[in-house]
């Protein structure tokens, strides 16, 4: 499915996000799900064995950008050192936003 454009804004967007720093054990995943649900985004978030957190986020471009900005801060007890964002082709494969184990 190609991106849909309406009023010069891309409606469907997808990014892969890799967050490093003190991002595990600080409710990052649960807080990310809450924020994604508020923004009506789909995808998933999970911890990696090396201490980082990764996520796939799909939705309206403006809302995805808001979620990426949230990832740059994270929840209160997080100390985000770096956020890598890779744009991917929108697939629309998710029905909701999930926390993966």
Secondary structure, DSSP 8 states (H G I E B T S, - for coil): ----EETTEES-EEEEEEEEEE-SSSSHHHHHHHHHHHTT-EEEEEE-TTS-EEEEEEE-HHHHHHHHHHHHH-STT-EEEEEEEEEE------SSEEE--
